[in-house]
Every structure is written in structure tokens, then in C-alpha cells.
Amino acid sequence: MRMVDIIHKKREGGALSEQEIRFWIEGYLQGEIPDYQVSALLMAIVWRGMDAQETALLTRQMAASGEQVDLRFIPGIKVDKHSTGGVGDKTTLIVGPIVAACGVPVAKMSGRGLGHTGGTLDKLEAIPGFQTTVEPERFLQIVRENGLSVIGQTHNIAPADKKLYALRDVTGTVESLPLIASSIMSKKLAAGADAILLDVKTGSGAFMKTLEESCALAQEMVSIGEQNGRRTAALITNMDVPLGYAVGNALEVREAVETLKGGGPQPLQEICLQLAANMLCLAEKGPLPHCLQLARQALESGQALKKLREMVVLQGGDASVIDDPSRLPAAPYTRQVCAANDGFIVRMDTEQCGLVSCILGAGRARKEDAIDYGAGILFSAGYGQRLQAGDPLVTLYTSRPETLQEAERLLQEAITLSPQPPAAEKLLYARVTKEGIESL
């Protein structure tokens, strides 16, 4: 078998076989196939695409290229959740404890933030002492004991994906649905869960800006999961506005704790309940309305909050911040930004809000950048609310006072006020399963 023949076959629109995909992935990972040939194949895939079976085979091969987590010795159906990335997205900190409190194990490997999107690991590491690097045996022990653990991905999870992504990033081959979907799902398959819920964001703060693009990606990923023996579903959720009022690591942990205590912004609470209910449904806890009731009971009873607190204890964190979130890291410099005129908030450029948070120190432009856990943005008002000129709009938090002026300017540009109220905000757009797309 020769790589040049595989490139030619895909260039002409042919479907690659399992043997050809294995030859390509194994050869590239072992250094036997050079970058330039893989680049040529990736570009052929961008132009010609891959069918559902090819994409599933590629994903399976990338998942098998490294360590695969074995969760069989944890009783019950294990369910994972993946978000395609957003601004203010602290749902894992809320949804995981709710699902675990309902008796469904959540053994989750999460990532860090990059660019305008936040990362779950960075939020958890805002909790003093919290360990996101945990030995595999300890990870499984925590899940068996508490039903919930969130850790970082090991370096050997889907190494073929890491190598391919680095090449795609510099060869103009990132924008391909089969390649995007297989990249995401290879890590989910390797993480070992029996069922996977995908939270696919759409809107100004998402990687997929349109509903059509988001649904297409969701269908690709659901198909991959189902063809690899995992019950898989996706929710298409709104990222035209930040999720909740807090953007930034410690600020978001605080908002997550407030939500688990029964407070927090209503839209954030509602989206978390919907995500949790869908995870419970995948775990065969009953029909969706019943699962929504179970999730609400876990939240309102305080059992979900107990699960988060216990996870913090078991992973070395200071649980006093769960009891009193004011003990979380705080930035020494703040600036309040006020509305420049009267009106309703009708537009929030969510991606720009995320970039402002990064400028303040809450995110990173490069993987090696340090995080300021106390930095970020706290909104005083949300989409659709009416303000008068001079009313508080947001408060900026940072350890870098020299960033405040630029951050304020960009934030003022990102938010539009109008005399006319906007249409009601839609939280959920659709549910995608192997049966198709259901509008919500």
C-alpha cells in the first residue's frame, strides 16, 4: 500500500477503506509518512469530504492511537458531556454534579481555554489546591466513591489527533466537518464513556456561527458516536450572548456555586437542567420529562452541591470556597463600565466579550500563557434588559491595570443598546439524535 495511491483515491472522490485509514494514521504517527503527503490528503478531504462510515473509521483509528480509558469497573451507564466552546460556559461545574446526584457516574476529561473560549480545567484550578492531574487509578476511585470526577486529558489520549491538528492548523485544512468532528469525537471515544451528550454552540461566541453549520456538525458527531457503539445525542444551544453574567475563572466558579445553591441567572440554570436531563435520558433513567424532574430535584435538594463539594475535597481542593465563594481568588483592580445611553441590550458580540476577558488576563492567546484566576467580566445586566444612561453595565476585574482602558473600549463596542426591545432570547434551538433533528 502506498500513501500516494490513497491521496489520489481521495482526490478523485473515492471512499477510503479501514485498511487505508489505518495505514495512513499509523504511518504518520510512527514517522513513516511525511507531513507533505498527509497535508495533501487533508486538503483532498477538505475538498472531497468523507462519508459517514469513513469519518467513523477515522475517528476510531485516532482514538485507538493512544491510551483508552477503561470505565467498565464503574457500575452503571457512564455519560460524558462535551461543549464545542463558548464564553461564560461553566455548565460542566453545574451539570456534572446534578447528573452524579441522580446516580449516573460522570468520569470526565476536560480541556483548557484557548482564544476567546474558556476551559473547564482553568475554572477548576481557580479553586485553591484543586488537582486536575490525577493518576488513572485515583480518577476511577473518585468516580466510584463520589460518582463525579473532572480531570485533564492525559498526553497520550488520541495522540494522532494532536499531530494531525497541529498540521491542519498550518496548512489551511481546519475547516472540514469530517475532520472537526473526528477530532472532537476521537477524544470522547478514548475517554471511555458509554454515552455522550454534545453541547453544540451556535452564534457570535461559537466556532460555528450559524444554526445550519451547528446542526451539520452535530449530525456528524452523533453519527460517529452511534457507529462506534456509544449512545450519542446533541443539543444546539445559544452562544449569541455569554452564558450567565460571569466570564472568567473564579467569577464563573462563584456563579456555578450560586446556581447549585438555587440562585444564579435563570437562563444558566435552565440550560444546565436541560443538559442534565438529556444526559440522564441517555443513561436510561426514563423519558425526558421525568429526567428533567429528577435533575430539578437534585438541584433544589442541595444534593448536586454536595457532589461538587465532595469532588473538590477528593481532588485536593479547598472546599471552604464552595461554602463561601468570596474566598476564591480576587483581582486587585476593578473598573465599572456604565451604559452610555438609554435603551435595551439588543446585541452582545459574545466573541469580543470573550476576547476582552482574555485581555484582562482570564484567558490565553497561546497554550503556555499564564492565567489570572481572578480576572474577568461580571455583567450587571443581560440581553433584553433596559438601562438608563449611567446605569452599571459590567465590572472589569484584572491584575493588569494597564489593560482596563482598552478592555472598556472593546466592551462598549461589543454591546448595543436600542430604544426598541429585542426578540426573546432562545436558549435551545434543536436536539439531534440518530433519528434526526428535532426543533425545540
C-alpha positions in Angstrom: 0.0 0.0 0.0 1.3 3.5 -0.9 0.3 6.8 0.5 0.3 8.4 -2.9 -2.4 6.0 -4.1 -4.5 6.9 -1.1 -4.1 10.6 -1.9 -5.1 10.0 -5.5 -8.2 8.0 -4.5 -9.5 10.7 -2.2 -8.6 13.4 -4.7 -10.9 11.6 -7.2 -13.7 11.4 -4.6 -13.3 7.8 -3.6 -14.1 6.5 -0.1 -11.1 5.3 1.9 -11.2 1.8 3.4 -10.5 0.9 7.0 -7.1 -0.6 5.9 -6.2 2.6 4.1 -7.1 4.8 7.0 -5.2 2.6 9.4 -2.1 2.7 7.1 -2.3 6.5 6.9 -2.8 7.1 10.7 -0.3 4.5 11.9 2.3 5.5 9.4 2.1 9.2 10.2 2.2 8.6 13.9 5.3 6.5 13.6 7.1 9.0 11.3 7.0 6.7 8.2 4.7 9.1 6.2 5.9 12.7 5.8 4.0 15.8 6.6 3.7 16.8 2.9 1.8 13.7 1.9 -0.6 13.9 4.9 -1.1 17.6 4.1 -2.1 16.6 0.5 -4.5 14.1 1.8 -6.1 16.5 4.3 -6.6 19.1 1.5 -8.2 16.4 -0.6 -10.6 15.6 2.3 -11.4 19.3 2.7 -12.4 19.4 -1.0 -14.0 16.0 -1.4 -15.3 15.3 2.1 -15.7 11.9 3.8 -18.9 9.8 4.1 -20.3 8.8 7.5 -18.5 5.4 7.5 -15.1 6.9 6.6 -15.5 9.5 9.3 -16.4 6.9 11.9 -13.4 4.8 10.9 -11.1 7.7 11.0 -12.3 8.7 14.5 -12.0 5.1 15.8 -8.4 4.9 14.5 -7.4 8.2 16.1 -9.0 7.1 19.4 -7.1 3.8 19.2 -3.8 5.6 18.6 -3.1 6.1 22.3 -4.4 5.4 25.8 -8.1 4.4 26.1 -9.7 4.8 29.5 -11.5 1.7 30.7 -14.5 2.5 32.8 -16.1 -1.0 32.8 -15.4 -1.5 36.5 -17.5 1.5 37.5 -21.1 0.3 37.8 -23.9 1.9 35.7 -24.0 3.7 32.4 -21.3 6.3 32.3 -22.2 9.5 30.5 -19.9 12.2 29.2 -20.7 15.8 28.0 -18.7 17.9 25.5 -19.2 21.5 24.7 -17.8 22.9 21.4 -16.7 26.0 23.3 -18.2 29.3 24.5 -18.0 32.4 26.6 -19.1 32.1 30.3 -19.7 28.3 29.8 -19.4 26.9 33.3 -22.1 24.2 32.6 -19.8 21.2 33.5 -19.4 22.6 37.1 -23.2 22.5 37.4 -24.4 19.7 35.1 -21.8 17.1 36.3 -22.9 17.4 40.0 -26.6 17.3 39.0 -26.2 14.1 37.0 -24.0 12.4 39.6 -26.6 13.3 42.3 -29.1 11.4 40.2 -27.0 8.2 40.4 -25.3 8.4 37.0 -21.5 8.3 37.0 -19.6 11.2 35.3 -16.0 10.5 34.6 -14.9 13.5 32.6 -11.7 14.6 30.9 -11.8 18.3 30.1 -9.6 20.8 28.3 -8.2 24.3 28.8 -9.4 27.5 27.3 -7.7 29.0 24.2 -8.6 32.2 22.4 -11.9 33.7 23.3 -13.4 30.5 24.8 -12.9 29.3 28.4 -11.8 25.9 29.7 -13.2 23.8 32.5 -9.8 22.9 33.8 -8.9 26.6 34.2 -12.1 27.2 36.2 -11.5 24.3 38.5 -7.9 25.3 39.1 -9.2 28.7 40.4 -10.1 26.6 43.4 -7.0 26.7 45.7 -5.4 23.2 45.8 -7.6 21.6 43.2 -5.8 18.9 41.3 -6.7 18.3 37.7 -3.8 16.0 37.1 -4.8 12.7 38.8 -3.4 9.2 38.3 -5.8 6.9 36.4 -6.4 4.6 39.4 -7.2 7.5 41.6 -9.5 9.0 39.0 -11.6 5.8 38.8 -11.6 5.6 42.6 -13.0 9.1 43.0 -15.8 8.3 40.4 -16.7 5.1 42.2 -16.8 6.9 45.6 -18.5 10.2 44.5 -19.9 9.5 41.1 -18.1 12.5 39.7 -14.5 13.5 38.8 -13.2 16.0 36.3 -9.6 15.9 35.3 -7.3 16.9 32.4 -6.7 14.8 29.4 -3.6 12.7 29.6 -0.8 13.4 27.0 -1.5 10.0 25.4 -5.2 10.5 24.7 -5.6 10.4 20.9 -2.0 11.4 20.0 -2.8 11.0 16.3 -5.4 13.8 16.6 -2.9 16.1 18.3 -0.4 15.6 15.5 -3.0 16.0 12.8 -4.5 19.1 14.3 -1.1 20.8 14.5 -0.7 20.1 10.8 -4.2 21.2 9.9 -3.6 24.5 11.8 -0.7 25.5 9.4 -2.0 24.0 6.1 -5.4 25.7 5.9 -7.3 22.4 6.5 -9.1 23.1 9.8 -12.5 23.9 8.2 -13.7 20.4 7.3 -16.7 18.9 9.1 -15.4 15.3 9.0 -12.0 16.5 10.3 -13.5 18.7 13.0 -16.0 16.0 14.1 -13.4 13.2 14.2 -11.0 15.4 16.2 -13.6 16.1 18.9 -15.1 12.6 19.0 -11.7 10.7 19.0 -11.0 12.1 22.4 -14.6 11.4 23.6 -14.3 7.7 22.4 -10.9 7.3 24.1 -12.3 8.7 27.4 -14.4 5.6 27.7 -18.0 6.8 28.4 -20.9 4.6 27.4 -23.0 7.6 26.2 -22.1 11.1 25.1 -24.1 14.3 25.1 -22.8 17.1 22.9 -23.5 20.7 23.6 -23.0 22.4 20.2 -22.9 26.1 20.5 -24.2 28.5 17.8 -24.0 32.2 17.4 -21.5 35.1 17.7 -19.4 33.5 20.5 -19.3 30.0 19.0 -16.9 28.5 16.4 -20.0 27.6 14.4 -21.7 30.9 13.8 -24.9 29.7 12.1 -27.6 27.2 13.1 -27.1 25.3 9.8 -23.4 24.8 10.5 -24.0 23.8 14.1 -26.7 21.2 13.1 -24.4 19.8 10.4 -21.5 19.4 12.9 -23.9 17.8 15.5 -25.1 15.3 13.0 -21.6 14.3 12.0 -20.6 13.8 15.7 -23.8 11.9 16.6 -23.3 9.6 13.6 -19.7 8.9 14.7 -20.7 8.1 18.3 -23.5 5.8 17.2 -21.4 4.0 14.7 -18.8 3.4 17.4 -21.3 1.9 19.8 -21.9 4.9 22.0 -25.4 6.3 22.6 -25.0 9.9 21.4 -27.2 13.0 21.2 -26.6 16.7 20.8 -28.3 19.9 21.9 -27.8 23.1 19.8 -27.6 25.9 22.3 -27.4 29.7 22.1 -24.0 31.4 22.2 -25.1 34.8 20.8 -24.9 36.0 24.4 -22.5 35.0 27.2 -23.8 32.1 29.3 -24.7 33.7 32.7 -23.3 37.0 34.0 -19.8 35.9 34.8 -16.9 35.5 32.4 -13.6 34.5 33.9 -12.4 31.6 36.0 -13.0 32.4 39.7 -16.0 34.5 38.8 -17.5 31.6 36.9 -16.9 29.1 39.8 -18.7 31.5 42.0 -21.7 31.7 39.7 -21.8 27.9 39.3 -21.9 27.6 43.1 -24.6 30.2 43.3 -26.6 28.2 40.7 -26.1 24.9 42.6 -27.5 26.8 45.7 -30.6 27.5 43.8 -29.7 31.0 42.6 -27.7 32.2 39.6 -29.1 33.6 36.4 -32.3 31.8 35.3 -31.1 31.1 31.7 -28.0 29.4 33.0 -30.0 27.3 35.4 -32.4 26.3 32.7 -29.8 25.3 30.1 -28.0 23.2 32.8 -31.2 21.4 33.7 -31.8 20.6 30.1 -28.3 19.3 29.5 -28.5 17.2 32.7 -31.9 15.8 31.7 -30.6 14.7 28.3 -27.6 13.0 30.0 -29.9 11.2 32.3 -32.1 10.2 29.4 -29.0 8.7 27.6 -28.3 6.8 30.8 -31.8 5.2 30.6 -33.2 7.0 33.7 -36.5 7.4 31.9 -38.2 9.7 29.4 -37.0 13.2 29.1 -39.8 14.9 31.1 -39.1 12.5 34.0 -35.3 13.1 33.7 -35.9 16.9 33.8 -37.8 16.4 37.1 -35.0 14.3 38.5 -32.5 17.0 37.6 -34.5 19.7 39.2 -35.0 17.7 42.4 -31.2 17.1 42.6 -30.6 20.9 42.2 -33.3 22.0 44.6 -32.5 19.4 47.3 -28.9 20.5 47.6 -27.6 17.1 46.6 -25.9 18.4 43.5 -24.0 21.0 45.5 -22.8 18.2 47.9 -21.4 16.3 44.9 -19.4 19.3 43.8 -18.1 19.9 47.3 -17.1 16.3 47.7 -15.3 16.3 44.3 -13.3 19.3 45.4 -12.3 17.6 48.7 -11.3 14.3 46.9 -9.2 16.2 44.4 -7.3 18.2 47.0 -9.1 21.5 46.7 -10.1 23.9 49.5 -13.8 23.2 49.9 -14.4 26.3 52.0 -14.7 28.2 48.8 -17.8 26.2 48.0 -19.3 27.2 51.3 -18.1 30.8 50.9 -17.3 31.7 47.3 -15.9 35.1 48.4 -12.8 33.2 49.4 -12.0 32.5 45.7 -9.1 34.4 44.1 -10.0 38.1 43.5 -8.4 40.6 41.2 -6.9 43.7 42.9 -8.1 46.2 40.2 -11.7 46.7 39.1 -13.5 49.2 36.8 -17.2 49.7 36.4 -18.4 50.3 32.9 -21.7 52.2 32.6 -24.3 52.4 29.8 -23.6 55.4 27.5 -27.2 55.9 26.7 -30.7 54.7 27.5 -32.0 51.6 25.8 -32.5 47.8 25.8 -29.5 45.5 25.4 -30.2 44.1 21.9 -26.8 42.8 20.8 -23.8 41.3 22.6 -20.8 40.4 20.4 -20.0 37.4 22.5 -16.7 36.6 20.9 -15.5 40.1 21.6 -16.6 39.8 25.2 -14.5 36.6 25.5 -11.5 38.4 24.0 -11.9 41.3 26.5 -11.8 38.7 29.3 -8.5 37.4 27.8 -7.0 40.9 27.6 -7.8 41.3 31.3 -5.9 38.0 32.0 -8.6 35.4 32.3 -7.6 33.6 29.1 -4.6 32.8 27.0 -3.6 33.6 23.4 -1.0 30.8 23.5 -1.2 27.5 25.4 1.8 28.4 27.5 0.3 31.7 28.7 -0.4 32.1 32.5 -3.9 32.6 33.8 -5.0 35.3 36.2 -7.7 33.3 38.0 -9.4 36.4 39.5 -9.6 38.3 36.2 -12.7 38.6 34.0 -16.0 40.3 33.5 -19.2 40.5 35.6 -22.2 41.8 33.8 -24.7 43.9 35.8 -27.4 43.4 33.1 -28.2 40.9 30.4 -29.7 40.6 27.0 -33.1 42.3 26.7 -32.8 44.4 29.9 -33.5 48.1 29.8 -30.9 50.5 31.1 -30.7 54.3 31.6 -27.5 56.2 30.7 -25.1 55.9 33.6 -26.5 52.5 34.9 -23.9 49.9 35.6 -23.3 47.6 32.6 -20.3 45.5 33.6 -17.4 45.4 36.1 -14.0 44.5 34.8 -11.5 42.6 37.0 -7.8 42.3 36.5 -4.3 42.3 38.0 -3.1 44.3 35.0 -4.4 47.9 35.4 -2.9 48.9 32.1 -5.4 46.7 30.2 -8.5 48.4 31.7 -8.8 51.3 29.2 -8.6 49.0 26.1 -10.9 46.4 27.7 -13.6 49.1 28.4 -13.4 50.4 24.8 -13.8 47.0 23.3 -16.6 46.1 25.6 -18.6 49.2 24.8 -18.2 48.3 21.1 -19.5 44.8 21.8 -22.8 45.8 23.4 -25.5 47.6 21.5 -28.4 49.4 23.2 -31.6 50.3 21.3 -34.9 52.1 22.1 -36.8 49.0 21.0 -36.7 45.8 23.0 -35.2 42.7 21.2 -36.9 39.5 20.4 -37.0 37.0 23.3 -33.7 35.1 23.8 -33.8 31.4 22.6 -31.8 29.1 24.8 -32.2 25.8 22.9 -32.6 25.5 19.1 -32.7 21.8 18.4 -32.0 18.2 19.6 -30.0 16.0 17.3 -30.2 12.2 17.6 -29.6 9.3 15.2 -33.3 9.7 14.3 -32.7 13.3 13.0 -33.1 16.9 14.1 -35.9 17.9 16.4 -36.6 21.7 16.6 -37.1 23.0 20.2 
